[in-house]
Structure formats: structure tokens, C-alpha cells
Amino acid sequence: MGTTDFTDFRDVCCCCYVDVVKNSTLSVGDLVEVVTERLAYGGEAVARYGGLAVFVPFAAPKEKLLVRITEQKKNFARAVIQRVLEPSPLRREPPCRYFGDCGGCQLQHLTYEAQLKSKVGFVRDALERIGRIDWPIEIKIRSAAEFGYRGRSQVTIDWRSSRVGFNRAGSNAVCDVETCMILVPELDQALASLRVAIQETSGSTHPESRFSQIEMAAGDSSVAIEPSIGGFPKGPLRQVVHGAVYCFGPATFFQSNLQLLDDLVDEAVDKSSSDSGELALDLYAGVGLFTVQMARRFKRVIGVESDPRTARFALENIGANELTNVEFHTSSVEAWLERFVDAEPAPPDLVLLDPPRTGAAESVALIAQLKASRITYVSCDPTTLARDLRVLLDSGYELSRITAIDLFPQTYHIETVVALSLN
């Protein structure tokens, strides 16, 4: 097979080339040959050199590389590709011309099938390594289109240079992006219009005092931007999911993959099951995506969200869907649970939690104390998910279902829905 150059190879000094057989000690700047094994969570490929793990971005599993060491620690090293010596069959030409410069995507150099397989591996590896959980059953992954899926985005602006785009990989500098392949068409068009508006105003006095980031989002039939610029409204936006109406703002959290919202709700609320009950809790409820759906199956639903602005949208959505069996609290989950554990006489039938990327470390022990019949954990980070699952398993729960959902194609991020039942 041919080789691929990642740098000007005339800069390679022979004395820097470390012979794998003769020398297993690495230093920054060394050039070494490695063979990658798999992808690690974060998107870097893992190789071994003299027993030391070497992490290489933009590499594919099972390929031979010449790499340059950029960081050397006691237990691992980092490197960048100088040349692909034997490409992996999973490697492809990245479709986006900004890939490698823009920090938004990490996996465009892999076939989509390889991305999905790697992401299932991220989940399983975290369960085994962090949670000490052996799950012998296949982890299925739901997916949709690999491009044109993202319905919300944070755009970065450099007013002095009129650059509009996203942060460069590993930097706060702006990668100037004219079009983005992962945005839904409406947002991609809005990005172009935003660029024109910013170029028209960038010559005004003290542009550095302006905001440097803009939140963009798309709903069923409109686009909103916050802070507002270029004639775009600030919202709110409207989205229908499984027959329910949701309103949200561009700066409030709402799932970004509009194509997989129904699938996510199906897995989280387990619409394939006939189970219902008296009481369900929706913790870290956001604008009530799951709260509204759960209210159709349970006699009483309680939602909890700490952000006041997001909670106001949740209350609006509860009212818009004419639900009378839901109560909603604006509170941190930990503070609310501390009150609820002592006040509620009967355990809930279901607790659903969808915490931020940092997980639910502060509340998971309290959740276990509720002794709910079932728990559904929705996570966007398999490492914190595995950590929290270990607490629940040690508290008497057992795993009944694990499903991955690829809400973020071309990136290393993966959504996971885990169902647990009380022994």
C-alpha cells in the first residue's frame, strides 16, 4: 500500500529515528514506528511502544505509522502522525476540508461503520475498566445520518479578523468555517448569513468588547441565535417529539441530534414496554423532554432541574401539553433528593436521570436510597456513567439493558441509555 505524508518529511533527522528493537526509551521529538490497536475514548488511537501506551490523534485502528513523540509521561506518551506506512482498511479521506484544523470533529477519517464499532467499544471499555462491570450481552447502537444532523451549535467569533467558525483543535483560536457538514441545512445557511452580518459590523468601535460566542439552534420551522445578530430572532424555538410540543431557546440545553430524538425517548422511557406505575421522577430534567413523555404513562411525575431559565421552559412545556399530573421543581438534584428521601412514604416506580457530562456523583447514593423499582440512566459520558453505575450495582440494582445512541457522528461522543432494576 502507498504511504501518506502528514508533514514535510525533509525535516526528519535520521538521529531522531528511534529503533523500536534497540531502544524502548522515548523522548519528546523522537520518531518511532508503531502499530495502532484500537480507539480510546477521546478519539485517539492507542499504540504500544516498549510496553508504553502511545496515544495518536487522527489515526485508525490496525495501521502502521511513523509518529513523532510530543509528550512523554511515566505511564503514557502522545504523538502525532508523520507518515502512514500501512493504512488501515477503516481509514477514509475526510469529507470535510476543515477536518484536523477545526476542533469540532475527531473521527471523519474513519468509515462510519468503524466509528459506530469504536463507540460501542468506548462504552464497554468504561464499564469494564472504571465500573468493574462485565456485561456479556451485545451492546446495540442506534444511528441515523452521519452528516447534516446537528440542530444546535456554538459559533466562535474573532471580531478583529472577522473569522467565524469553531475553535481550532486544542486551541481557543477560531477556525474560519464557511460551511459545516454536520449542521442541519438550516443552521448551515444561518452560519453563512451570520458571517455576512459579522463582516458588516466588525469595523465598528471596540469590536473586542463584543461577545465572542453565539448559540445557534434550529427547531421544526425556524432558526434562532443568541445573542441576536443579523436579523435572526432569539427564539424561542418549537420542536415536536413523539407528538408532544417542546419550546426551548438557543442557549438552553436541548438534544442536538434532531433525527434521533424519537429513538432517544423510546430507549429512555422504554416505549416498547407496557410498564407504567404510580410515580416517576425525572432528575436533571432540562426542558422536560422525558418529563412530558413519562407523564403519559405514570399517574404522577416529578421533574427536577437546577437552571432557572431551563426550568421555566419545562413548566411552559408541561402547560403546552396540558399535563395535570406533573409537578416541577427548580432545585439542585442533590438538595431536592435530601428533602424527598425523608418526605415520600413510598418508593418511586421509576427514576430517570440525565445528568451533565460530569455525571451524578453527588446524587447517585441518594438515588439508590429511594429504592425505586427501576432506574434509567441517560449519559453522554461513558466514564462517569460507569463510575455511577458501580454505586447503584453495589446498592442492590442489576443491569437489564444497555443501548448506545450515536447522537454525535464524526466525534468521539456517545449517548448511552442504561436500564436497571432492583434485586
Secondary structure, 3 states (H helix, E strand, C coil): CCCEECCCHHHCCHHHECCCCCCCCCCCCCEEEEEEEEECCCCCEEEEECCEEEEECCCCCCCEEEEEEEEECCCEEEEEEEEEEECCCCECCCCCCCECCECCCCCCCECHHHHHHHHHHHHHHHHHHCCCCCCCCCCEEECCCCCCCECEEEEEEECCCCEEEEEECCCCCEEECCCCCCECHHHHHHHHHHHHHHHHHCCCCCHHHCCCEEEEEECCCCEEEECCCCCCCCCCEEEEECCEEEEECCCCCCCCEHHHHHHHHHHHHCCCCCCCEEEEEEECCCCCHHHHHHCCCEEEEEEEECCHHHHHHHHHHHHHCCCCCEEEEECCHHHHHHHHHHHCCCCCCEEEECCCCCCCCCCHHHHHHCCCCEEEEEECCHHHHHHHHHHHHHCCEEEEEEEEECCCCCCCCCEEEEEEEEC
